[in-house]
Amino acid sequence: MSETSSPLDLSALERRRAYSAIFVGVAVSTTGFLASNTVNSLIAEDLTGSASWSGVPAAASVLGTAVGATALAAVVRRLGPRTGLMIGYAVASAAITAAAYAILARNFTLFVAALFVFGVGYGSNRLARYVAADLYPVSERGTMIGWIVWASTIGAVAGPALLAPSRELAEWIAVNGMIGPYLVCILATVLSGAAMLAAPRRLDDRLPVSVSAAGVPATSLWTLLQQTPVTIALVSMVSGQFVMVLLMTMTPVHIRHEGHGLGAIGLVISAHTLGMFALSPITGRLSDRLGRLPLLVGGVAVLVVVCLAGVLAAWQSSYALTLVALLLLGIGWNLGFVGGSALLTDSVTPRERSRVQGFGDSLIWGGGAIASLASGWMLERTGFAVLSLIGAVLALAPLVPLWRLRAAKPA
């Protein structure tokens, strides 16, 4: 286990300022992300004329986040979290502006490229939970991670809810109505970067290497990844992200094919994202009280049940069951994400932490990119029921390292 002390000697006021800035940045940037991300697959289908390409923009965005996680983790190590997160949000703002232009120009290639760069910058939002966790001792990390994840609840409600008003605004200024959600995202990423300015400058102070570590070579990343707790944390988060993205990315297309409009799509995505984020303070607290592993096992169970419900919803063409399934899909993801994030932070020392966290997030969002890319092709050829069934099988992946851990314990 890593040290329980905070890596920076901040005063209580400075710690609250830093945590509040991180919280606001995540809340606002998630609003913009969900407003634009909800319509990415619809825009792709409109620009290309085929649902087969509808998962490509989301895949590009998530792949960008995978790249950005490692790159921004390196920036954070070199320049500090305050500056690193601000840089990420600035990149995201510029890129989503380019994506809006691509829609106007009906340039699918530029649209996908811009969303890749947006994903790189949006890595700031994803790494924020680790920056917040490093401010607190191990006994509080699950709770503090939970609250940062909960900040996205604001975006879960506001982002999809802004779809219709933002479309009306875009049409009022005489541009394609689908540009509206991207205008929301531009403003949100600018404000998120500005929020980090309120964090104390001392947040960028570098973590001093302890005397015991001076002159000692850093542990190789491969060695760190082979540690069983690290493996469990990463497999739980990667598989949960893969299953969640596999279903969530194609749900708007599936619902539209069932004859429902943008309002119905927005309601389902709002329910899903509420499930992802709203219970995070509770799951974080449970993680600190009960331990990380029970949360991870619970996440597996919920995801399997949800995927089977998705199969039934597709067979019955039930919008109501789809709505419930997507809500619970978010909850299952949350259990694995909060528990896995806390376990990963606990399992390595502060000296090695940002390296493992950055690489871990690259795996998480890289897996999500693969899921996004495959989901459109699979939906086109197999349907939503088979997509859900595949998700149920993949959700079982964390049971392998968990079984190894149990088998390794002495009787």
Beta strands, then each sheet from edge to edge (+ up, - down):
end
